[in-house]
Amino acid sequence: MAVDYFPKHLVFNILFKLPVRSVVRFRCVCRSWCALFSDPNFIYKNLLSCSDSTTNSQILVKYDDYRFEYLAFSFLCNDTFDMSPPQEIPYPHDIMEKCSFVDIVGSCCNGVICLRDGYFFGYLLGLWDDVYNYESNIVLWNPTTSETKILPQSNLSHPPSESFSLEIVEFGFDSTTCDYKVLRIFEYLTHDNQCDYLAEIYSLRDDTWRKLDVSLNSWELPSYKFENGDSEYNYDHRAHTGANGTFHWCAKERDHSRDLIVSFDLSNEVIKTTALPDAFSSRYFWRTILCLNEHVVLSLSTNRHVELWVLLEYGVEESWTKLFTVAHPEYLEMALPLGFSRKGELFFSSWSQHLLVWNPPEETISPVPVEGAVHTSNHLQAVPYMESHTSLKGCNKLEDEQNSGDAAQC
């Protein structure tokens, strides 16, 4: 006997196992599927279904602490949001004394964290001749083993330009070669005063930098504040890594006709672009790219709320789908998203020195107590972390400095 009916819960469970990109293509099958695939809760649960196991996962929080001379970090429990005792960030002290900030670059990869230092403009005035060296210090760090490695300076030739500046730094794991890599993109002015870019990539396995042979001429990074009509918009230039080893950042077409998401695949070193809908160009003054598993999530911020949109398929502008709107608590002027935990909670930092966590299913946002003084939101970061004994190979200046300090205390 033929069966022409399936219970709704069975159909739901089957469709729930579809790849997320199929959600875009199968919306046209029937009205009920279109309604289901347009439901933010369905999409959100589907995004989470492909996540790695959350066993032993934590959140690593980086912040200022008044008990330390330099930056501190703590581990945040995924379930209770209890903070571990603070520890000092293992970054070279001679660099920390000069730089404006130290950032966590991208996501944690197999237990390895990437740190880089940077400078505000005022600091650069007295260091302009050495700006390239100062802006390119990068440290790999395994918090589980306390092993660190300072990346070597690149010896690649760069264009002779006074405006040569480091714009993008990204860290990720290339699963095809089992190698950890760092991408850097520099911006400079050509002889005819046009903006151009140079990219180079570091391989931990080879311990060397090489120039990246990709075309970077079809787009340009927007200025930190880009004026559009009577409004002004901010862009977060920090790139972000998906679980599939793809980097993403905001950009614009050369003629400024459209805003884009630029994607760089770490394995095949191919760049793709996806246009943003025209509606994204108004009403919002801050844009930040996040990643939930391997999917791009774009946050659009106002002083009252944040909208979260997910890109379901690269290159398909119509696949942008709204997930949630997060209203800012009344006691905050504004909150900027930091990233998702492996369980799907979204962390925020606020201008008023708060760390916040938002629970999508319950649509609640709560403060997380952080010890110490968080001076600005630039100093506060939170990334998912899982313990690992990944080796960074070899000893270097930072390890020597730490060993000398330990010996002095004995």
N, C-alpha and C positions, 0 to 999 in steps of 0.2 A: 504494500500500500504506500503510495507516494505521500510524502509529508511536505506541505507547502507553507508551513508556519513554524517559525522559531520564536521561542520566548524572548522578550525584549532584553532580559538580563544576559541571555546567551549571546545575542547579537552584539550587545554592548561589550562583553568580554572579548569577543572575536575582534571587533573593530578597535578595541583598546590596544591590541597587540600590533596594529599596523604601524609602519614607519611614519614619523611625523609628516614627512613630505607628502605622503599619500592623502593626508587630511585635505590638502589643497585640491588635489585632483579628483577626489571622490565626493566632493561637495555637490557635484552636479548629478549624482546618481538618482536621488529623490529628495523630496522636501524634508523628510525626517532625518536623513543623513546630513543634509545641509544644516539643519538646526542643531544636530548633535555636534558636528565638526566646527560649528561657530560658537559653541559653549566654552567660555574661558576655563571653566573648571575641568572639562574633559581634556582640553589641550594641555593645561598645566599638569594634570595627573599623568598624561602621556609623556610629557617632557621628563617628569621625575622617574618614570618606569624604566628608563634606560640608564639610570644612574648606577654608579658602583655601590658596593655594599657600604653601609654607614658604620659597620662594626669598627670600634676603636677610633672613629673619626672625631676630630676636635676642631675648634676654630682658633687660629693663631691671631692674636690681637697685638698690634704694634702701636705704642703710644708714648707720650712723655710721662715720666714719673719723677716726682720731686726728690725721691731718695737716691736717684742715680744721676750721675753727671751727664750721661747721654741717654739715648732712647732705650725704652724697655719693651719687653714683650711678655705676654701671659697666654696660657691656654684656656679656652672657654669650653666648658662641657656642653655638648650638643643637646643634652636632655634637660639639665638643670640650669644651665647658663651660669654656673659657678665659675669663678676665675681662680686659676692657680696663682701662687706667689710670683711676683714679677722678677724677671731676670734681665740683665743688660744685653742689648743687641750686640753681637760680636762683630763690630765694625772697627777698622783701624782708627785709633784715637787721633793720630796726626791729621787724618782726613776729616774726621768729625769736628775738629776744632775750627776748620776753615769753611766747611760746606754749610748751606742753608737748611738742607733737609736730607733724609735718607728714605727712599721709597722701597716698598716691596714691589717687584716687577711681575706683573701677570699673576698667574696662579701657582700653587704648589704643584710640583711634578714629582711623583714618586717619593715624597718626603723631602725634596730639595726645594729650598727657597732662594730666589734671586733678589739681591739688594743692589741699589745704585744710589749714588749721591748726586745732588744737583745744587744750583745756586740761583738765588733771586738776583734781579738785575743790579741792585746796589752793590752786591758782593763782587760782581764781575768787573766793575769799573777799575778796581785796582789789580785785577788779575787777567786783563783782557788778552795779553800775549799767550797765556797758558790756558785759555778757556777750554780748548779741546781736551787737554790732559785732565783738567779738573772735572769736566763733565762726563768723563768716560770711565770713571772708576766703578767696577762691577764686581760684586762678591757673591759667590755661590756658598750656600750654608745649609747643612743638615742639622736641624735642632736636636734630633734624636741622638746623634753621635757627637755633636759639637764640632764636627769637621767643617773647615772653611777652605775656600780657594779664591784668591784674587785673580781675576782674569788678566792675562797679559795685555799690554797696550798694542793696538794695531800699528803695523808698520806700513800699511797701504798708503799710497800717495793720495792727497786730497787737493781739490781745486784751490788755487790761491785766491781766497776771498775773505775780506774782513768780517763779513756777515755770516760766516760758516757756523752753524749751530746745530746741536743735537736736539731732534724733535721727538723721536719715537725710540723707545727701548722695549723689547719684548723677549720673554724667556719661555721656552717650551721643550717638549720631548718629542723627538722624531721616532715614531714606533717602527718605521720601516728599516731604520739603521740602528735602532736602540741607542740613540745619541741625544745628549742634551745640547740645545743650541740657543744662542742669543742673537736677536736681530736688532740692528741699529739703522735708523734712517736720519741722515743729516740734510739740512736745508741750507742753500747758499744762493747768492745772486751771481748770474752770469755777467759777461762783459757788457751785454746789451741791457743790463738791469732787469733781467727776467728771473723768476724764481725757479730753481731746479733742485733735484734731490740726488743723493748718493746713498746707496744701501750696502751694508756689509754684514756678514754673518759669522758667528763664532761657533766652532765645534769643540765640545769638551773632549771628545775622543782623540781629536788631532791636536788640541790645545793651540789652535791658530785661528786667525781671522782671514777671510777672503772676501773679495768684492762680489756682490750679488749681481748677476747679469739678468736684470728684469727691467721692463719699461715702466718708468715712473712719470711719464710726461702727459698722461691723459687726465690727471687730476692734480689738485693741490690742496694742502692743508689750509683750513681757514685760519685767520688770525685769531688770537685768543678772544678778542671781542670783535665780532663781525656785525657791522651795521646793515640793517635791512629795512629801508623805509624809515619809519619813526621809531623803530625798536632796535634793541641791542641784544645779541645772543652770545652765550658763552659755550665753549666746546671743551670737552675733556679730551686732551691729546693722548692720554695714556691708552695704550693698546691693551686688549684683553684676549686671553687664550681660551678656546673651547677644548673639550676633552678630545676632539679629533685632531688636535695640533694645528689649528687655524687661528691666525691673529686677525684682529679687526680694529679699524679706527675710522673716525669721521673725516670726511674730506668733501671737496667741491669739484665740479667739473671746471676745466680751465676757463671757460667763458662765464663761470658763476651762474649758469642757468639752472643747475640742479644740485641738491645735496646728495651725498653718496655714503654708503658703507663700503670701505675697501677691505677685502679679505685676502690674506696671504697664507697659502698652504705650505706648511713647514716641510712636508715630505717631497712634494714635486716642485716646490718653489714657483708656483703659479699665482698670479694676482687676478682676482675677480672684483667686479664692482656691482653693487645693487643700489638702485635709485631709491631715495626716500619719497614717500607721498608728499604732494604739495602742502597738505594739511600740517605736516610736521614743521613747516617753515614759519609758522605763526603761533602766537600765544605762549611760546615756551622760551625761557631765557637760559636754560642749561640742559645740555644733552650729554649723557654718559652711556657708553656701551658696556653691557654686562654679558655674562655667559651662563646659561643654565644647562649643564652638561655640554653637548656640542652645539647648542643653538644660541644664536645671537638674540639678546634682549636689549632693546633701546629704551632708556628712561628719558622722559621729557618732563622737566621740572618747571613749576611755577612757585611763587611764594606761598601757595596754599595746598598744592597737591603734586603728586608724581604719577604720570601715566607710564605703564609698562607695555611695550609692544614686542612681539616675538616675530622673527623672520623664519618662516617655515621652509623656504626653499631659496637658495642663493640665486641671484639674478632675476628673480620674479618679484617685481614690485607689488603685485596684487596679493602676494602671500603674507604681507605684513598683517598681523592679527593682534588686536588689543587684548591683553590679558586682564589687567587690573588697574584700578585707580586707587592710589594710597593717599589719604588725606593726612596732612601734617597735624600733629597734636596742637592744641591751642597754646601750649606753653612754649612752642618753638616758632621762630620766624621762618626757618627753612631747614630742610634736611636733605643731604645728598647721598644717593645709594652707594654702598661699598661693594656689594656682591652677595651672591646666594650661598647658603650652606648646602651641604649634600642632601639635606632633608627638605630643602626648598624654602627655608626662611630667608628673608631679605634683611641685610644689615644696612643701617644708615649711620652717617655721622652728621652732627648738626653744628652750626656756627657757634652755638652756646655750649660746646664741649660735651655733648651727650653721645653715647653709643646706644643706638636703638635697634630693636629687632621687630620685624613685622611678620605675623603669621597669616599667610594667604587664606587658608580654609576658614579661619575664625575672623579674618579681617581686623585683627587687633595689632596695635603697635605699643611696645613697652620699652622703657629704659633699661639698660644693662649697667649696673654699677661698675665703674672703672676707677681703680685707685690711682692716685697721682694727679698731676695737673696736665690736662690736654690743652695746650695753648691755642692751637688752630686745628681745623679739620684736616689740614694737609698732613698732620702728624699721626692721625688716627686711621688705621687700616685693619681689615679683618679678612682672612682667607681660610678656606677649609684646609685642614692638615691631617694627614695620617702618618703614623710613625713608620720609619723605614731605615734600613741600614745601608742605603745606597752610598757607595764610596765615591768621593770626589777626586781621588788619586793624588798623592803627593803632598808635599809640605811647601809652605810659602811664607811670605813676610808676616801675614796675620797670625798664622800658627806659631811662628817664632816669637812674635810679640806676646801672645798668650802664654807660651811656655816660659818666657823670661819673667812674666808677671807672676806665674805660679812659683817659679824658683825663688823669686824675691820674697814671697810670703813664707817660705819654708824656714 
